[in-house]
């Protein structure tokens, strides 16, 4: 009787496990060593690191006239860019429960604007994007994409992560004007003729230094603090010095801001125009340019979309600490399906294929580990449709500093590559350097796959090459020479 009473009063009762909320259980926040404030911070940082896409995607897509002489409207593209990024990022958070954000892929939108619409109309081009997306969804849902993922050697997966780190750091350097093209001689140079001469680039350097110091001192919210501090500094500098944009009505201004000019907007709200939704022609391109040419365009879109996203997810999962030993992560198939659906929605809204953005690494570096961070980022993208003027407040020079920091953090994965074995070192090296040098994750993966298959097979290590890797390597070989193939088909 006494013992029963004692137990009832808790004297001999075992320690109770701390209660977690339904939200925590659903996203496994505590299980992954995170917290709700940490996820919110990470989601905010990812959005600020990616907000430029709401401006850059309309610039790219509205710049290209199609075969009929039609161009997409800038404001309409901006509205559907925010809509697609928001919806798909929320779906990634809910179904895959990973901190990956999606938005219009820069490689694919440029390919559409520069190459595809010279032969087909914009609705027909978006129809091709949708077909590409349907194929990716099928590959993800049937497990074929997962099988290819498993066939990739661990060393190449680590090399993909490192290559992505170098790639996004290079993007940051270029976006900030820290690295520029040269009129003649070497492909790139430091700043302007070897010197850092512009105020926006110096703000990038200062923001980069601040973020680095805060991270080294293990200050929570280091990247977000850096973004806020850099933005406030930029607004003050622009208000006092009137630097202006790099490209404006009066011509080129070499010392200007590379994209958006920081400042308090005169207008805070705008009503989004969704007129582009549904403006696609699924099969029109096959009739206009022929079945073989249309299939080749779909093949190009598929390879770029498929392997860019696979590489990005590999690197992001490892950085988030949610990757298993084989670099897979929980709900991998769901992530693949959602990413493919992003291409379908991107084509359906004429915003171009939405894919996983490597910029999500900025939020992961800030502590994001779960899909809750993706919900925060996605929600902000949806809000950005109504607050388009606010997206221009954070200059790309400030966001670029976050990309360089993340690139430095991702480089740590290089320790997993055994460079003392040349059959491993060469494919890994080609994977790493090809990504930044060709401005493409898919190209880096392709170079690594081909090198791994050829070198290991001819070096007597054929058992190290999965048969699926050979199939993908051959596919990449065709992808790399698609230009001559398209020319032959056209002839």
Secondary structure, 3 states (H helix, E strand, C coil): CHHHHHHHHCCCCCCCCCCCCHHHHHHCCCCCCCCHHHHHHHHHHHHHHHCCHHHHHHHHHCCCCCCCCCCCCHHHHHHHHHHHHHHHHHHHHHHHCCCCCEEECHHHHHHHHHCHHHCCCHHHHHHHHHHHHHHHHHHHHCCHHHHHHHHCCHHHHHHHHHHHHHHHHHHHHHHCCCEEECCCCCCEEECECCECCCHHHHHHHHHHHHHHHHHHCCCCCHHHHHHHHHHHHHHHHHHHHCCCECEECCEECCCCECCCCCCCCCCCCCCCCCCCCCCCCCCHHHHHHCHHHHHHHHHHHHHHHHHHHHHHHHHHHHHHCCECCCCCECCHHHHHHHHHHHHHHHHHHCCCCEEECCCHHHHHHCCCCCHHHHHHHHHHHHHHCCCHHHHHCCCHHHHHHHHHHHHHHHHHHHHHCCCCCHHHHHHHHHHHHHHHHHCCHHHHHHHHHHHHHHHHHHCCCHHHCCHHHHHHHHHHHHHHCHHHHHHHHHC
